[in-house]
Amino acid sequence: MSAPTPFHEAYPAPWRIEGNEILDRDGCNVSTFEGDDAEELVFWQGIVDAVNSHARIESALRLARAM
C-alpha cells in the first residue's frame, strides 16, 4: 500500500480564486464556495493567501539550505 500524497503536493501553490472556485497552480479545483457570500470569499482569500505565503517561505528555506 502506498502512502497518500501530501496535500501540498496534490494541490501545489500558488493557489488562486476564479469565480467561486479555488484552483491550484495547475488549474485543478481544490474547493468550491458559494459565490454570492462576501464573508466566505474573505475566508477563502485568507486560506489562499496563507497557502501561497507558506509556499514562498518553504521555497526560501530550501534555497537557503542549498547555499
LOTI-793303 format. One record per residue: residue number from 0; residue in three letters; x, y, z of N, C-alpha, C in turn. Coordinates in pm, 1 decimal, always signed. Example, Ala and Ser with C-alpha at 12.3 -4.5 7.8 and 13.67 -1.06 7.14 Angstrom:
// residues 2
<r n="0" res="Ala" n_xx="+1319.0" n_yy="-569.0" n_zz="+780.0" ca_xx="+1230.0" ca_yy="-450.0" ca_zz="+780.0" c_xx="+1320.0" c_yy="-330.0" c_zz="+780.0"/>
<r n="1" res="Ser" n_xx="+1285.0" n_yy="-225.0" n_zz="+708.0" ca_xx="+1367.0" ca_yy="-106.0" ca_zz="+714.0" c_xx="+1290.0" c_yy="+3.0" c_zz="+787.0"/>
// end
This chain:
// residues 67
<r n="0" res="Met" n_xx="+84.8" n_yy="-117.3" n_zz="+0.0" ca_xx="+0.0" ca_yy="+0.0" ca_zz="+0.0" c_xx="+89.6" c_yy="+123.9" c_zz="+0.0"/>
<r n="1" res="Ser" n_xx="+65.3" n_yy="+214.8" n_zz="-90.4" ca_xx="+146.3" ca_yy="+335.6" ca_zz="-98.2" c_xx="+91.1" c_yy="+444.0" c_zz="-5.5"/>
<r n="2" res="Ala" n_xx="+181.4" n_yy="+531.7" n_zz="+36.3" ca_xx="+142.2" ca_yy="+642.0" ca_zz="+124.4" c_xx="+59.7" c_yy="+743.2" c_zz="+46.0"/>
<r n="3" res="Pro" n_xx="-36.3" n_yy="+807.3" n_zz="+110.5" ca_xx="-114.2" ca_yy="+911.0" ca_zz="+40.8" c_xx="-25.8" c_yy="+1029.5" c_zz="+3.9"/>
<r n="4" res="Thr" n_xx="-62.3" n_yy="+1096.9" n_zz="-102.2" ca_xx="+11.6" ca_yy="+1215.9" ca_zz="-146.3" c_xx="-14.2" c_yy="+1330.0" c_zz="-49.3"/>
<r n="5" res="Pro" n_xx="+92.9" n_yy="+1394.6" n_zz="+0.6" ca_xx="+71.6" ca_yy="+1510.3" ca_zz="+88.9" c_xx="-11.8" c_yy="+1617.3" c_zz="+17.7"/>
<r n="6" res="Phe" n_xx="-96.0" n_yy="+1684.9" n_zz="+93.8" ca_xx="-188.6" ca_yy="+1783.4" ca_zz="+37.8" c_xx="-116.7" c_yy="+1888.0" c_zz="-45.7"/>
<r n="7" res="His" n_xx="-1.0" n_yy="+1939.0" n_zz="+5.6" ca_xx="+70.3" ca_yy="+2045.0" ca_zz="-66.4" c_xx="+128.9" c_yy="+1995.6" c_zz="-198.1"/>
<r n="8" res="Glu" n_xx="+147.8" n_yy="+1865.0" n_zz="-212.5" ca_xx="+193.6" ca_yy="+1809.7" ca_zz="-339.6" c_xx="+76.1" c_yy="+1780.4" c_zz="-432.6"/>
<r n="9" res="Ala" n_xx="-35.3" n_yy="+1741.2" n_zz="-374.2" ca_xx="-153.9" ca_yy="+1712.2" ca_zz="-454.5" c_xx="-214.1" c_yy="+1838.8" c_zz="-513.6"/>
<r n="10" res="Tyr" n_xx="-204.9" n_yy="+1949.6" n_zz="-439.4" ca_xx="-259.1" ca_yy="+2078.3" ca_zz="-482.8" c_xx="-150.8" c_yy="+2184.5" c_zz="-467.5"/>
<r n="11" res="Pro" n_xx="-53.2" n_yy="+2189.5" n_zz="-559.5" ca_xx="+61.1" ca_yy="+2279.8" ca_zz="-543.1" c_xx="+24.1" c_yy="+2428.1" c_zz="-553.6"/>
<r n="12" res="Ala" n_xx="+99.3" n_yy="+2508.7" n_zz="-478.7" ca_xx="+83.2" ca_yy="+2654.2" ca_zz="-483.2" c_xx="+153.7" c_yy="+2707.6" c_zz="-607.2"/>
<r n="13" res="Pro" n_xx="+119.2" n_yy="+2824.7" n_zz="-652.8" ca_xx="+25.8" ca_yy="+2918.3" ca_zz="-590.4" c_xx="-118.9" c_yy="+2882.7" c_zz="-622.3"/>
<r n="14" res="Trp" n_xx="-203.9" n_yy="+2910.6" n_zz="-524.6" ca_xx="-347.9" ca_yy="+2894.9" ca_zz="-542.6" c_xx="-405.5" c_yy="+3028.2" c_zz="-586.4"/>
<r n="15" res="Arg" n_xx="-524.8" n_yy="+3022.0" n_zz="-644.7" ca_xx="-593.7" ca_yy="+3144.2" ca_zz="-686.0" c_xx="-745.0" c_yy="+3119.6" c_zz="-679.7"/>
<r n="16" res="Ile" n_xx="-817.8" n_yy="+3229.2" n_zz="-676.3" ca_xx="-964.0" ca_yy="+3223.1" ca_zz="-679.2" c_xx="-1009.5" c_yy="+3269.2" c_zz="-816.2"/>
<r n="17" res="Glu" n_xx="-1090.3" n_yy="+3186.2" n_zz="-879.2" ca_xx="-1152.3" ca_yy="+3222.3" ca_zz="-1007.0" c_xx="-1301.1" c_yy="+3194.0" c_zz="-994.4"/>
<r n="18" res="Gly" n_xx="-1379.3" n_yy="+3300.7" n_zz="-997.5" ca_xx="-1522.9" ca_yy="+3284.7" ca_zz="-978.0" c_xx="-1548.5" c_yy="+3233.9" c_zz="-837.4"/>
<r n="19" res="Asn" n_xx="-1609.5" n_yy="+3115.9" n_zz="-826.1" ca_xx="-1633.0" ca_yy="+3057.0" ca_zz="-694.1" c_xx="-1550.3" c_yy="+2929.3" c_zz="-674.4"/>
<r n="20" res="Glu" n_xx="-1438.9" n_yy="+2918.7" n_zz="-746.3" ca_xx="-1351.9" ca_yy="+2802.5" ca_zz="-734.2" c_xx="-1214.4" c_yy="+2843.1" c_zz="-681.6"/>
<r n="21" res="Ile" n_xx="-1157.4" n_yy="+2754.4" n_zz="-601.7" ca_xx="-1019.7" ca_yy="+2768.3" ca_zz="-556.9" c_xx="-939.0" c_yy="+2673.8" c_zz="-645.2"/>
<r n="22" res="Leu" n_xx="-843.1" n_yy="+2728.5" n_zz="-719.0" ca_xx="-764.0" ca_yy="+2648.9" ca_zz="-811.8" c_xx="-617.8" c_yy="+2647.0" c_zz="-769.1"/>
<r n="23" res="Asp" n_xx="-551.2" n_yy="+2533.9" n_zz="-794.1" ca_xx="-409.3" ca_yy="+2526.1" ca_zz="-763.0" c_xx="-326.6" c_yy="+2572.3" c_zz="-882.2"/>
<r n="24" res="Arg" n_xx="-194.9" n_yy="+2557.2" n_zz="-871.2" ca_xx="-102.6" ca_yy="+2602.5" ca_zz="-975.5" c_xx="-138.2" c_yy="+2545.9" c_zz="-1113.0"/>
<r n="25" res="Asp" n_xx="-183.6" n_yy="+2420.5" n_zz="-1114.2" ca_xx="-210.6" ca_yy="+2352.5" ca_zz="-1239.7" c_xx="-354.2" c_yy="+2368.9" c_zz="-1288.8"/>
<r n="26" res="Gly" n_xx="-433.1" n_yy="+2448.3" n_zz="-1216.9" ca_xx="-571.4" ca_yy="+2471.5" ca_zz="-1256.2" c_xx="-668.0" c_yy="+2365.8" c_zz="-1205.1"/>
<r n="27" res="Cys" n_xx="-620.8" n_yy="+2277.3" n_zz="-1114.4" ca_xx="-708.6" ca_yy="+2176.1" ca_zz="-1055.8" c_xx="-792.9" c_yy="+2238.9" c_zz="-945.5"/>
<r n="28" res="Asn" n_xx="-917.6" n_yy="+2196.4" n_zz="-937.2" ca_xx="-1009.0" ca_yy="+2250.4" ca_zz="-837.7" c_xx="-975.0" c_yy="+2195.6" c_zz="-700.0"/>
<r n="29" res="Val" n_xx="-943.8" n_yy="+2286.2" n_zz="-607.2" ca_xx="-916.8" ca_yy="+2249.2" ca_zz="-468.2" c_xx="-1047.4" c_yy="+2248.9" c_zz="-389.9"/>
<r n="30" res="Ser" n_xx="-1132.4" n_yy="+2348.5" n_zz="-415.2" ca_xx="-1260.4" ca_yy="+2359.9" ca_zz="-347.5" c_xx="-1350.4" c_yy="+2456.1" c_zz="-424.2"/>
<r n="31" res="Thr" n_xx="-1477.2" n_yy="+2456.7" n_zz="-386.6" ca_xx="-1576.4" ca_yy="+2547.1" ca_zz="-445.7" c_xx="-1655.0" c_yy="+2608.8" c_zz="-330.0"/>
<r n="32" res="Phe" n_xx="-1694.5" n_yy="+2734.2" n_zz="-345.5" ca_xx="-1772.2" ca_yy="+2800.6" ca_zz="-241.6" c_xx="-1887.1" c_yy="+2876.6" c_zz="-305.7"/>
<r n="33" res="Glu" n_xx="-1980.6" n_yy="+2920.7" n_zz="-222.0" ca_xx="-2093.8" ca_yy="+2999.8" ca_zz="-269.1" c_xx="-2041.9" c_yy="+3135.1" c_zz="-315.9"/>
<r n="34" res="Gly" n_xx="-2057.4" n_yy="+3166.2" n_zz="-441.4" ca_xx="-2001.3" ca_yy="+3287.1" ca_zz="-498.4" c_xx="-2065.0" c_yy="+3416.2" c_zz="-452.1"/>
<r n="35" res="Asp" n_xx="-2183.6" n_yy="+3410.1" n_zz="-391.1" ca_xx="-2252.6" ca_yy="+3533.3" ca_zz="-352.4" c_xx="-2236.3" c_yy="+3566.6" c_zz="-204.2"/>
<r n="36" res="Asp" n_xx="-2152.0" n_yy="+3493.6" n_zz="-132.2" ca_xx="-2133.0" ca_yy="+3516.2" ca_zz="+11.1" c_xx="-2000.2" c_yy="+3588.4" c_zz="+33.4"/>
<r n="37" res="Ala" n_xx="-2006.7" n_yy="+3718.7" n_zz="+63.0" ca_xx="-1886.5" ca_yy="+3800.8" ca_zz="+78.3" c_xx="-1798.2" c_yy="+3751.2" c_zz="+192.6"/>
<r n="38" res="Glu" n_xx="-1857.9" n_yy="+3705.4" n_zz="+302.8" ca_xx="-1778.7" ca_yy="+3656.9" ca_zz="+415.7" c_xx="-1703.3" c_yy="+3529.7" c_zz="+378.8"/>
<r n="39" res="Glu" n_xx="-1766.4" n_yy="+3443.7" n_zz="+303.2" ca_xx="-1698.5" ca_yy="+3321.1" ca_zz="+261.9" c_xx="-1584.2" c_yy="+3352.7" c_zz="+165.2"/>
<r n="40" res="Leu" n_xx="-1603.2" n_yy="+3452.2" n_zz="+80.0" ca_xx="-1496.0" ca_yy="+3494.3" ca_zz="-9.5" c_xx="-1375.9" c_yy="+3544.4" c_zz="+70.4"/>
<r n="41" res="Val" n_xx="-1400.3" n_yy="+3624.3" n_zz="+173.0" ca_xx="-1292.3" ca_yy="+3673.5" ca_zz="+258.6" c_xx="-1222.5" c_yy="+3556.4" c_zz="+327.0"/>
<r n="42" res="Phe" n_xx="-1299.4" n_yy="+3459.5" n_zz="+375.4" ca_xx="-1242.6" ca_yy="+3340.6" ca_zz="+438.4" c_xx="-1150.1" c_yy="+3267.3" c_zz="+341.9"/>
<r n="43" res="Trp" n_xx="-1199.2" n_yy="+3240.3" n_zz="+221.0" ca_xx="-1118.8" ca_yy="+3166.0" ca_zz="+124.4" c_xx="-999.5" c_yy="+3247.2" c_zz="+76.0"/>
<r n="44" res="Gln" n_xx="-1011.7" n_yy="+3378.4" n_zz="+66.4" ca_xx="-896.5" ca_yy="+3460.7" ca_zz="+28.3" c_xx="-786.9" c_yy="+3447.8" c_zz="+132.9"/>
<r n="45" res="Gly" n_xx="-826.4" n_yy="+3440.9" n_zz="+260.2" ca_xx="-729.6" ca_yy="+3420.0" ca_zz="+366.9" c_xx="-659.7" c_yy="+3285.6" c_zz="+356.0"/>
<r n="46" res="Ile" n_xx="-735.0" n_yy="+3181.1" n_zz="+321.9" ca_xx="-676.5" ca_yy="+3047.7" ca_zz="+302.2" c_xx="-577.6" c_yy="+3051.2" c_zz="+186.3"/>
<r n="47" res="Val" n_xx="-618.7" n_yy="+3109.7" n_zz="+74.9" ca_xx="-532.1" ca_yy="+3118.0" ca_zz="-43.4" c_xx="-405.1" c_yy="+3197.0" c_zz="-10.3"/>
<r n="48" res="Asp" n_xx="-418.6" n_yy="+3308.9" n_zz="+57.5" ca_xx="-301.8" ca_yy="+3389.2" ca_zz="+95.3" c_xx="-207.7" c_yy="+3310.0" c_zz="+185.7"/>
<r n="49" res="Ala" n_xx="-264.1" n_yy="+3234.9" n_zz="+281.0" ca_xx="-181.9" ca_yy="+3155.4" ca_zz="+372.9" c_xx="-107.8" c_yy="+3044.1" c_zz="+298.9"/>
<r n="50" res="Val" n_xx="-175.5" n_yy="+2974.3" n_zz="+209.3" ca_xx="-111.2" ca_yy="+2867.5" ca_zz="+131.4" c_xx="+2.5" c_yy="+2925.4" c_zz="+48.0"/>
<r n="51" res="Asn" n_xx="-22.3" n_yy="+3037.3" n_zz="-17.7" ca_xx="+80.7" ca_yy="+3097.7" ca_zz="-102.5" c_xx="+197.8" c_yy="+3151.3" c_zz="-19.8"/>
<r n="52" res="Ser" n_xx="+169.9" n_yy="+3209.1" n_zz="+96.2" ca_xx="+276.8" ca_yy="+3257.0" ca_zz="+183.9" c_xx="+361.4" c_yy="+3139.9" c_zz="+233.2"/>
<r n="53" res="His" n_xx="+296.1" n_yy="+3032.4" n_zz="+272.7" ca_xx="+368.0" ca_yy="+2913.8" ca_zz="+319.5" c_xx="+458.5" c_yy="+2859.5" c_zz="+209.4"/>
<r n="54" res="Ala" n_xx="+409.3" n_yy="+2855.2" n_zz="+87.3" ca_xx="+490.0" ca_yy="+2804.9" ca_zz="-24.5" c_xx="+611.9" c_yy="+2893.9" c_zz="-49.0"/>
<r n="55" res="Arg" n_xx="+594.5" n_yy="+3025.6" n_zz="-38.3" ca_xx="+708.7" ca_yy="+3116.9" ca_zz="-56.4" c_xx="+813.1" c_yy="+3096.4" c_zz="+53.2"/>
<r n="56" res="Ile" n_xx="+768.4" n_yy="+3078.3" n_zz="+177.0" ca_xx="+860.3" ca_yy="+3055.6" ca_zz="+288.2" c_xx="+934.8" c_yy="+2923.9" c_zz="+268.5"/>
<r n="57" res="Glu" n_xx="+863.4" n_yy="+2818.7" n_zz="+233.1" ca_xx="+926.1" ca_yy="+2688.2" ca_zz="+208.9" c_xx="+1029.9" c_yy="+2698.2" c_zz="+97.1"/>
<r n="58" res="Ser" n_xx="+998.0" n_yy="+2769.7" n_zz="-6.4" ca_xx="+1090.4" ca_yy="+2786.7" ca_zz="-118.2" c_xx="+1215.9" c_yy="+2861.5" c_zz="-73.2"/>
<r n="59" res="Ala" n_xx="+1199.3" n_yy="+2966.6" n_zz="+4.5" ca_xx="+1313.7" ca_yy="+3043.4" ca_zz="+54.7" c_xx="+1400.3" c_yy="+2958.0" c_zz="+147.2"/>
<r n="60" res="Leu" n_xx="+1337.6" n_yy="+2874.2" n_zz="+229.5" ca_xx="+1413.9" ca_yy="+2785.8" ca_zz="+318.3" c_xx="+1493.8" c_yy="+2683.3" c_zz="+238.9"/>
<r n="61" res="Arg" n_xx="+1433.0" n_yy="+2625.8" n_zz="+137.4" ca_xx="+1505.7" ca_yy="+2528.8" ca_zz="+52.6" c_xx="+1624.7" c_yy="+2596.0" c_zz="-13.8"/>
<r n="62" res="Leu" n_xx="+1605.3" n_yy="+2717.4" n_zz="-62.7" ca_xx="+1712.9" ca_yy="+2790.8" ca_zz="-126.5" c_xx="+1824.4" c_yy="+2821.3" c_zz="-27.2"/>
<r n="63" res="Ala" n_xx="+1789.0" n_yy="+2863.7" n_zz="+92.7" ca_xx="+1888.9" ca_yy="+2895.4" ca_zz="+195.3" c_xx="+1967.6" c_yy="+2770.7" c_zz="+236.2"/>
<r n="64" res="Arg" n_xx="+1899.6" n_yy="+2657.2" n_zz="+245.8" ca_xx="+1967.9" ca_yy="+2532.4" ca_zz="+283.0" c_xx="+2063.4" c_yy="+2486.6" c_zz="+173.3"/>
<r n="65" res="Ala" n_xx="+2031.7" n_yy="+2519.1" n_zz="+50.2" ca_xx="+2114.3" ca_yy="+2476.2" ca_zz="-63.0" c_xx="+2242.9" c_yy="+2558.3" c_zz="-74.5"/>
<r n="66" res="Met" n_xx="+2247.0" n_yy="+2671.9" n_zz="-10.4" ca_xx="+2365.3" ca_yy="+2759.8" ca_zz="-20.1" c_xx="+2475.8" c_yy="+2714.2" c_zz="+70.4"/>
// end
